[in-house]
Structure formats: C-alpha cells, structure tokens
Amino acid sequence: MRIGIDVGGTNTDAALMDGITVKGACKTPTTADVSSGIIAVLKEVLRMTGVAASEIQAVMIGTTHFTNAVVERKRLLEVAAIRLGLPATRALPPMTDWPSDLATTLGRHTFMVRGGHEFDGREIAPLDEKEILRIAGEIKARGIRTASVTSVFSPVTPVMEQRAAEILLAEIPGLAISLSHEIGRVGFLERENASIMNACLADLSAKVVSSFRNALKELAIEAPFFISQNDGTLMTPDYVERYPVLTFASGPTNSMRGAAMLAGRKEAMVVDIGGTTSDVGMLMQGFPRESAVAVDIGGVRTNFRMPDVLAVGLGGGSLVRDDGARIGPDSVGYEITSKALVFGGDTLTTTDIIVAAGLEDIGDRSRVAHIPAKTIATALDTIHRMVDEAVDRMKTSAEPLPVILVGGGSILVSRQLPSASEVIRPENASVANAIGAAIAQVGGEVDRIFSLEGTSRDVVLDGAKAEAAERATKAGADPATVKIVDIEEVPLAYLPGSATRIRVKAVGDLVMA
C-alpha cells in the first residue's frame, strides 16, 4: 500500500494504491503552509478507504514549492557563485543573462578563478587554491551561507569542483555547497545557472522536507516518504534537501506517468487539463518525452531533465468571450466555486458551457439556461480546436496517436479529435497526478562526452549503461528491476578524437523494506 500526493497551485490530490489498484482518491484545497493541506488530504483518503496508517508502506509527494519560490522571488538565499575556468570563460560572467530582480535577490556575489578542463580531461589551467581560500574569507565576511561551484566540463572531470568544495568546507564548516556536475548537464552556462538556483533554495528545501515529515508524523504514518523529480522518478528526502531544483516540473511528469498506467498505454499523447491550463506531452515507453532545448525557469536558462510539455491556456475555469470564439488564457482558477455561473457567480467559464450543453451535471444547471445555443456550439468548437492544435504541435509525425485525457478539466473534451486515433478518458483521470507520484520508480542518469579514440562504441555504451544502472540502484532501486529506458548519442564533429555525447537513463522499482 502506498499513497501518492500531488501538491498543486489549486488543489492537493491524494491517491491510495494497493499495488496498481486505486483503493481511493480525493482532492482538498492547497493551503498556504502546505503541511496542513497534506494532513487534510491524508486524513480524508485514509477515512475513505478505512486503511490504517500502519498499513502504508510508502508515501510519494510531488510538489511545486521550489518552482514557485523562484518564480515569485521569495524565500531565496544569497549565493556565492564561484566559477572555475579562467583564463577561458571570461567573456560572460556568472548570472549575465538573469532577470535583474532575481540576480539582485541572490546578491550578485560572483567569483571567477583559474581552473577547468577540456572535454578530454586536459587542464585549461591548474586550480588556483590560494584564490579559493581568499574567496572563503570573503564569503565568511559577507555572511553568505550557501555557494555554487561550476567548473568547465566538470560532468566529464569533476575533480576541481570537489577540491574547491573541500577547501571551502575546511574554512567554513556548515556552508551549503552545490556542485554543478551533480545537477546539470554538459552545457556550461545552463549548468552554472542550475547550480546557482539549487544553492539559493538550500534553506527552503530543509523547511519543506521537515514540514512533510511533520505532516506524516502527526498522522502516525511511519512509512518512508519520497519526493518525485522532473523525470518521473523518485528522490529520498535527504536527496531533495541537497538537490531541490530536480523537483522542478514534476507535476506534469506525474500526470503523464499516471495517465500511462491508468490507460495501459506506453506510447500516446497525454492532455492534462486543470483549472487554468492544459499540459500536453508525449509518452515514450511510459515516460514523458524529454525536452531537447534549454528550459526557462523564472526567466533563467537551465538544462535540467525536463519533460517536453506544451502549456495551453485552457482549463475548467477559463473565461469564455466573444460568444464562445475566444477562450482563456485567463481563468478564475480556484475561485471557480464562487465565480462560475453554475455556482452562483457572474463569470462565464468553460465549465458553464459544458453544463449548459448537457454534457455534465455540476452546480445549478438553471443558472446557465439563458446561454444562447450558438454560443454553446461555438465555445465547444473552440475548446476542441484548441486541444487538437496542441496535440498536433507536439506530435513528431502526421500519424494519428491515442490521446489520453486526465485532470479535473478533462470533462471539457467530449468528441473525437482529428489528430487522435482514439480518445481515452480512464477511470480516476482527475487524480492522475497523485497516481503518477504513487507509482513512480527510481532512476539514474549518465550524460557525458566520451572520446571513442582507441576504443569501440559498444564498449563505451556498455560502460555508460552500467553506470546509469548503478546510479539507479544507489538511489534506492531494486537491482533486479533496473532497465535502460533511454539512450541518446550525439557525435560532436567540432571536437577531436571522435567525441560523442552519450546520455543513458535507467529506471527500476523502489525497494520496499
């Protein structure tokens, strides 16, 4: 028995699963302090199912806390951003293209030091340890509690980042340090941005994890808990405290994983319709297709493992204008129960249209009896056109694909879509995100540049696969269930020595104690 929880901007959802059977699921409004919302939804799901807290073996939580903190510029620490790369990399100092309000919030404490490696492990320059010592003194004097260290090509050769961290910790015990090779991928500036962002969340991550712990303690749930990350796999709480940025965009990922399980499909398009937006993404082998381009978080370019998701301003609370010809992108959001016409409000929303068309029975139907039939027909056409266009944009070929509808707003789609081979709305579709969290697996990834000179492609690939599988096992996966789900090879013609960038991802089932 395990419980999946998804803390969204509007609702906190929970699903209690026995193996792959959904025993019960519910939603409660998300609360400002979060933990009381989690306690409320856990109490409700345990009450509904009659399951005792002692029977729960694991709790999986998906959260938007850290993304929201960066977007809102709240609860962030000042960071010492240290770059090892001189005399190269001088042209663009750290945080060059950051929004000025975010850079100011983080203090613009940037330091550049001699060091770094080429892609094949040769040094650009030896690490300037005296300069690191001087920087440590400055960090202490400024009262900064967290630092990020980024070295050129550190995913290939991390030794300089590790040595710099040793020196800093010897001088300032207790300093929270984010090393870029543990967080981002090969692209230098995006990786540096990701590690600075990770460092600024050090305080918040400890607080959020302890609020989750306290919520479970209050309900006497002694099972271990895990937090879902943005590639559809799980992290332990200690891991989240160190790498909070890896939770960014875990919400859409959970919805897509839940959709794959509920519909029993591994290759399909998923449309997750919430109260404000619809997230459209593609499933490949039961996991979301990953974005190949740099991802923008709060105005900063990063290179995380992010799902390739298209967000469209269409949801259950979207405003309907121009006699149904224009819908969204603005929405009444969580205020739908007071603002929509069927609930006694004065705002025409997509939910009102669905009720007026006789497709769903929500609220007071008599309050939408006055809506002209032409407006209803036009609005339904607009809704289906918006969904169909979004699906079409995310497809990689013209072939029709199955489309799985999930989320509370999935009631908006009532017809076939021209771009779909079939439209599937599975049972429990409205809590697919919580189900996705509950069934999440544990993953490991390798993303490096390998030189194929003097060796063969197969030998290099086998080594990368073994390393990815080992990382998944270390993160808590059962070695017997670990399998490789994704391999990406990019030959780099501009580098000598038959250089190839290889990315391998392995996943396995969580070891249940």
Rosetta blueprint (number, residue, H / E / L):
1 M L
2 R E
3 I E
4 G E
5 I E
6 D E
7 V E
8 G L
9 G L
10 T L
11 N E
12 T E
13 D E
14 A E
15 A E
16 L E
17 M E
18 D E
19 G L
20 I L
21 T E
22 V E
23 K E
24 G E
25 A E
26 C E
27 K E
28 T E
29 P E
30 T L
31 T L
32 A L
33 D L
34 V L
35 S H
36 S H
37 G H
38 I H
39 I H
40 A H
41 V H
42 L H
43 K H
44 E H
45 V H
46 L H
47 R H
48 M H
49 T H
50 G L
51 V L
52 A L
53 A H
54 S H
55 E H
56 I L
57 Q L
58 A E
59 V E
60 M E
61 I E
62 G E
63 T E
64 T L
65 H H
66 F H
67 T H
68 N H
69 A H
70 V H
71 V H
72 E H
73 R L
74 K L
75 R L
76 L L
77 L L
78 E L
79 V E
80 A E
81 A E
82 I E
83 R E
84 L E
85 G E
86 L E
87 P L
88 A L
89 T L
90 R L
91 A L
92 L L
93 P L
94 P L
95 M L
96 T L
97 D L
98 W L
99 P L
100 S H
101 D H
102 L H
103 A H
104 T H
105 T H
106 L L
107 G L
108 R L
109 H E
110 T E
111 F E
112 M E
113 V E
114 R E
115 G L
116 G L
117 H E
118 E L
119 F L
120 D L
121 G L
122 R L
123 E E
124 I L
125 A L
126 P L
127 L L
128 D L
129 E H
130 K H
131 E H
132 I H
133 L H
134 R H
135 I H
136 A H
137 G H
138 E H
139 I H
140 K H
141 A H
142 R H
143 G L
144 I L
145 R L
146 T E
147 A E
148 S E
149 V E
150 T E
151 S E
152 V L
153 F L
154 S L
155 P L
156 V L
157 T L
158 P L
159 V H
160 M H
161 E H
162 Q H
163 R H
164 A H
165 A H
166 E H
167 I H
168 L H
169 L H
170 A H
171 E H
172 I L
173 P L
174 G L
175 L L
176 A E
177 I E
178 S E
179 L E
180 S H
181 H H
182 E H
183 I L
184 G L
185 R L
186 V L
187 G L
188 F H
189 L H
190 E H
191 R H
192 E H
193 N H
194 A H
195 S H
196 I H
197 M H
198 N H
199 A H
200 C H
201 L L
202 A H
203 D H
204 L H
205 S H
206 A H
207 K H
208 V H
209 V H
210 S H
211 S H
212 F H
213 R H
214 N H
215 A H
216 L H
217 K H
218 E H
219 L L
220 A L
221 I L
222 E L
223 A L
224 P L
225 F E
226 F E
227 I E
228 S E
229 Q L
230 N L
231 D L
232 G L
233 T E
234 L E
235 M E
236 T L
237 P H
238 D H
239 Y H
240 V H
241 E H
242 R H
243 Y L
244 P H
245 V H
246 L H
247 T H
248 F L
249 A L
250 S H
251 G H
252 P H
253 T H
254 N H
255 S H
256 M H
257 R H
258 G H
259 A H
260 A H
261 M H
262 L H
263 A H
264 G L
265 R L
266 K L
267 E L
268 A E
269 M E
270 V E
271 V E
272 D E
273 I E
274 G L
275 G L
276 T L
277 T L
278 S E
279 D E
280 V E
281 G E
282 M E
283 L E
284 M E
285 Q L
286 G L
287 F E
288 P E
289 R L
290 E E
291 S L
292 A L
293 V L
294 A L
295 V E
296 D E
297 I E
298 G L
299 G L
300 V E
301 R E
302 T E
303 N L
304 F L
305 R L
306 M L
307 P E
308 D L
309 V E
310 L E
311 A E
312 V E
313 G L
314 L L
315 G L
316 G L
317 G L
318 S E
319 L E
320 V E
321 R E
322 D H
323 D H
324 G H
325 A L
326 R E
327 I E
328 G E
329 P E
330 D E
331 S E
332 V L
333 G H
334 Y H
335 E H
336 I H
337 T H
338 S H
339 K H
340 A E
341 L H
342 V H
343 F H
344 G L
345 G L
346 D L
347 T E
348 L L
349 T E
350 T H
351 T H
352 D H
353 I H
354 I H
355 V H
356 A H
357 A L
358 G L
359 L L
360 E L
361 D L
362 I L
363 G L
364 D L
365 R H
366 S H
367 R H
368 V H
369 A L
370 H L
371 I L
372 P L
373 A H
374 K H
375 T H
376 I H
377 A H
378 T H
379 A H
380 L H
381 D H
382 T H
383 I H
384 H H
385 R H
386 M H
387 V H
388 D H
389 E H
390 A H
391 V H
392 D H
393 R H
394 M H
395 K L
396 T L
397 S L
398 A L
399 E L
400 P L
401 L E
402 P E
403 V E
404 I E
405 L E
406 V E
407 G L
408 G H
409 G H
410 S H
411 I H
412 L H
413 V L
414 S L
415 R L
416 Q L
417 L L
418 P L
419 S L
420 A E
421 S E
422 E E
423 V E
424 I E
425 R L
426 P L
427 E L
428 N L
429 A H
430 S H
431 V H
432 A H
433 N H
434 A H
435 I H
436 G H
437 A H
438 A H
439 I L
440 A L
441 Q E
442 V E
443 G E
444 G E
445 E E
446 V E
447 D E
448 R E
449 I E
450 F E
451 S E
452 L L
453 E L
454 G L
455 T L
456 S L
457 R H
458 D H
459 V H
460 V H
461 L H
462 D H
463 G H
464 A H
465 K H
466 A H
467 E H
468 A H
469 A H
470 E H
471 R H
472 A H
473 T H
474 K H
475 A L
476 G L
477 A E
478 D L
479 P H
480 A H
481 T H
482 V L
483 K E
484 I E
485 V E
486 D E
487 I E
488 E E
489 E E
490 V E
491 P E
492 L L
493 A L
494 Y L
495 L L
496 P L
497 G L
498 S L
499 A E
500 T E
501 R E
502 I E
503 R E
504 V E
505 K E
506 A E
507 V E
508 G E
509 D L
510 L E
511 V L
512 M L
513 A L
